[in-house]
Amino acid sequence: MGKMSVKLNDDEIYSKAPLTSLDKSRHIGVEEAYDLVGSQKDRNLPLSSLKRAVDEGKIHIYHFNGISYLDRLDIGRIYHKSRKKIEGLSIDRYFSIEGENPFEAAGPYQNVSLSISGEGIDIFRMDDACFPTSWDNQNCNKIVAQKYFFKPYKEVWKQALRAKIGKDHEFSPVHLIGRVTNFIISEGDKLGYFRTQRDKEIFADELRSLQINRRFAFNSPVQFNAGIFHEYGVSGSEGVHYFRDPKTGIVSKVEEGEYIHPQSHACFIKGPQDNLESILAHVIDEGAVFSSGSGIGQDIGVLRGEGEPLSGGGKASGAISFLGIYDDAAGTIKSGGKSRRAARMTIMNYQHPDIMAFIRSKVKEDHKALVLMRAGYGGGMDGEAVRTVTMQNTNISVRVDDEFFEKVRNGGKVKLKRVIDGIVVDEIDAKRMLQEIAYGSWRVGDPAVQYDSKIHEMHTCKNSGRQRASNPCSEYLWLDNTSCNLGSHNLLSYSDSEGNFNFESFTQAVRLTQIAQDILNDASSYPVRDIANISPEFRTTGIGYCNLGALLMRKGLAYDSEEGRTFTSAVTALLTKNIY
């Protein structure tokens, strides 16, 4: 691989976090970088700026095997220009009514007793919950109360809640939505998002109205963490959190408590680099992500295959061996300290030398669990049989491209190549590989496939590197060391009983919630320092929708029909257009 040589300069300003190994996605040869910038023929990207940064030592130069490289993200920072400070946003009232409290408008409210049982015992119980009568699905209410209501365990924290809401725990969505909204409004005000005090107040009412009327919901980490310090003065326990000052860009560890700068993002992409220190440190990174209620995806194919040579002599144990470590570690940490499992996604390119072991890995482990259950060990998701085997906390996917499918059609073979130098070490029939992928997907749900060619055809920042992984559910595909905060719109709430969809109200809601999520990018902390450095620079957000199937049924459209797909395309296009 070669030894990295990096000269640090007191006045360097573009390189935030030096990479410790050659990263084929982010590193680009110096001369290739010059050619890339020059080929853009863009007056806003003068090649002289890059060359000057190199000459003045303001950007790291990496050396691997006699070749000099730059980091693509560092190059982007050279050309980034802060936008001129605007006076803030003007917000029009649409969903709320002047002078009316959105929470009271959603009433009346009723007291309900909620409980969740398992194996004959109460897992959760709340006898003093208070919900709007319009929230008529008690199963949903149970989940909200169990997962999202803040129920502190320290007496001093309980006293803080009693002073604010009269009880030592949150017991109504009014408290949950109130603290989340107040936090976003306060942080947005600090960041200059609102033109006037009135615009801020209108935005707060609009956001409260969207949530209490179940038109929109933020992702789980926002509900877990946002506003607890702002609302109740509870700083929380010490965790692994890093905050990037939006004014200076400086990243520092949050020492005071986890709720000072809450972790608000649900989806993370970060993988280890091909060196032992990075491989082991990644266990810590994943644990920090899970502890705040989030999931992570990685490309484990960057690690050498089994038997590849190591720089210090000997042979590599292979990517699959470390996958087992990550999966087992995830099984010990429940997301956000709640009762659901940690969520992982692991991806490997179809040309990796360990690919067949990867494809078969989860099928083999699930078969072991079946054998154990037949032998009398406890079944179920948390039974002893499943807990005994590995790969139960990880989704796995194979990255394939158009060339792969061409080989499948033509009876071709896939060349398996060493990670370290690209030497071909084996060949396998492409059709056979696809059949084994399909068998695993049918038998146990894994592996799935990700379509690499299409992913990069739609990549909007190609010059910043390849998209190598996704979050566990695969709705977030982006660069390594980034994250995304999600939000979901309830499509049924924008339609009448006949399925007539109100595109205007949907458009207004999308715009409002995008503002809120953009605020969260700057107001939040991140569980990994590298992600805190990079993710706010790209400002990724993910706004989606739920209840599409129910809406199509209201409209009398078949889910698998041209009409259904056309309507879905229109709604999705409208959503995408209005996120800016």
Order of alpha helices (4+ residues) and beta strands (2+ residues): beta-alpha-alpha-beta-beta-alpha-alpha-beta-beta-alpha-alpha-alpha-alpha-beta-alpha-alpha-beta-beta-beta-alpha-beta-alpha-beta-alpha-alpha-beta-alpha-beta-beta-alpha-beta-alpha-beta-beta-beta-alpha-alpha-beta-alpha-alpha
